[in-house]
Amino acid sequence: MSKYDEGDKVNPTYFKSLVQSLRYLTATLPDILFAVGLVSRYMEKPKMPHLKATKRILRYVKGIIEYELFYSSTKKSKLVGYRDSDWAGNVDDRKSTAGLVFCLRDTAFTWPLKKQPIVTLSTCEVEYVAIVAGECHAIRLRNLLKEVQEPQQEATEIYVDNTSAI
């Protein structure tokens, strides 16, 4: 999608209320985070393709309403991260978006997603930028876990799917 997409203009108030409702749902549905972040970029001047994408997310949510996250109470509490990025995925400014999921006790509990502040020149570079941000987030989480009596003894692993970055 692009801010230059063709189509009829949509009522911005209606569009904003839909997107804000979806943003609220991202607290418990990490799988819609990227799509909601994408449609959030067009709240200023929404057009019909943006509304159609938003309604498609709503249909997806309706289909998965019965699923839930399960948090176990096992003693094993290893912090593990998974990182992925797209390269120049925003067609308007060519910036990349990076997502991260941290799991504790085999359950996702934090999933930040952010458009990177710089334009990168390669897939390897975008992964390096994402990994550095992921490491900073891991340090903050380790300090938080230490405060709540869940100190991490082992190193925190962050998995990346880019061969050049690995």
C-alpha positions in Angstrom: 0.0 0.0 0.0 1.0 3.6 -0.6 -0.2 7.0 0.4 -0.6 7.6 -3.3 -3.0 4.7 -3.8 -5.9 5.5 -6.2 -9.5 5.3 -4.9 -12.3 7.1 -3.2 -11.6 9.0 0.0 -12.9 7.4 3.2 -14.3 9.1 6.3 -11.2 9.6 8.4 -13.1 9.4 11.7 -14.6 6.0 10.8 -11.2 4.7 9.6 -9.4 6.0 12.7 -11.9 4.3 15.0 -11.4 1.0 13.2 -7.6 1.2 13.3 -7.6 2.3 17.0 -9.7 -0.7 17.8 -7.3 -3.0 16.0 -4.3 -1.3 17.7 -6.0 -2.2 21.1 -6.2 -5.8 20.0 -2.5 -6.0 19.2 -1.9 -6.3 23.0 -3.2 -9.9 22.8 -2.8 -10.7 19.1 0.8 -10.3 18.1 0.1 -11.9 14.6 -1.8 -8.8 13.5 0.8 -6.3 14.6 2.5 -5.8 11.3 -0.7 -5.4 9.3 -2.2 -3.0 11.9 1.0 -1.0 11.9 0.8 -0.8 8.1 -2.8 0.5 7.9 -2.0 2.9 10.8 0.3 4.9 8.4 -2.7 6.0 6.4 -5.0 7.5 9.1 -4.3 11.0 7.8 -5.9 10.6 4.4 -7.4 7.1 4.1 -8.7 5.8 0.8 -10.7 2.8 -0.2 -7.7 0.3 -0.5 -6.7 1.2 3.0 -10.2 0.6 4.3 -10.4 -2.7 2.5 -7.1 -3.8 4.1 -8.5 -2.8 7.5 -11.7 -4.8 7.0 -9.6 -7.8 5.9 -7.8 -7.6 9.2 -11.1 -7.5 11.0 -12.3 -10.6 9.1 -9.1 -12.4 10.1 -9.6 -11.5 13.8 -13.2 -12.8 13.6 -11.8 -16.1 12.3 -9.3 -16.6 15.1 -11.3 -15.3 18.0 -11.3 -18.7 19.7 -7.5 -18.9 19.9 -5.5 -17.8 22.9 -2.1 -17.5 24.4 -1.3 -20.0 27.1 1.2 -19.1 29.9 2.5 -22.1 31.7 3.9 -22.1 35.3 7.0 -24.3 34.7 10.3 -23.5 36.3 12.1 -23.3 33.0 12.2 -19.6 32.1 14.7 -19.1 29.3 14.3 -15.8 27.4 14.5 -16.3 23.6 14.0 -13.8 20.8 13.0 -14.1 17.1 13.8 -11.2 14.8 12.7 -10.5 11.2 12.8 -7.5 8.9 11.7 -6.5 5.5 14.0 -4.5 3.3 12.7 -1.2 2.0 9.1 -2.4 2.5 7.6 1.0 2.8 7.1 2.1 -0.8 6.6 5.8 0.2 10.0 6.4 1.9 11.8 3.0 1.3 12.4 2.4 5.0 12.3 -1.1 6.5 10.1 -2.5 9.2 11.6 -4.7 11.9 9.6 -7.0 14.2 10.7 -8.9 17.3 9.1 -11.5 19.4 10.5 -12.5 22.8 9.3 -15.8 24.4 9.6 -16.8 28.0 8.5 -20.3 29.0 7.7 -21.1 25.3 5.1 -18.3 25.2 5.3 -14.9 23.4 5.1 -12.1 25.9 6.4 -9.0 24.1 6.4 -8.2 20.4 7.6 -4.8 19.4 7.4 -3.7 15.7 8.9 -0.6 14.4 9.8 1.2 11.2 13.5 1.7 11.2 14.7 5.4 11.3 17.2 5.0 8.5 17.2 3.8 4.9 19.4 0.7 4.5 21.2 -0.3 1.4 21.1 -4.1 1.7 19.2 -6.9 3.4 22.2 -7.7 5.5 22.4 -4.1 6.7 18.7 -4.0 7.6 19.1 -7.2 9.6 22.1 -5.7 11.5 20.1 -2.6 12.5 17.3 -4.9 13.6 19.6 -7.1 15.6 21.1 -4.2 17.5 17.6 -2.9 18.4 16.7 -6.5 19.5 19.8 -6.7 21.7 18.9 -3.4 23.4 15.4 -4.7 24.0 16.8 -8.0 25.4 19.0 -6.1 27.9 16.0 -4.2 29.1 14.0 -7.4 29.5 16.8 -9.2 31.3 17.0 -6.3 33.8 13.2 -6.3 34.2 13.2 -10.1 34.8 15.9 -9.7 37.4 13.7 -7.2 39.3 10.8 -9.7 39.3 13.0 -12.5 40.7 13.4 -14.3 37.3 17.1 -13.7 36.6 18.5 -15.1 33.3 21.6 -17.2 33.9 22.3 -18.1 30.2 22.8 -15.8 27.3 19.7 -14.6 25.5 19.5 -16.1 22.0 18.0 -14.0 19.2 17.2 -16.0 16.0 17.5 -14.3 12.7 16.6 -15.7 9.3 19.1 -13.8 7.1 22.2 -15.9 6.1 24.4 -12.9 5.5 23.6 -11.4 8.9 24.2 -14.8 10.6 
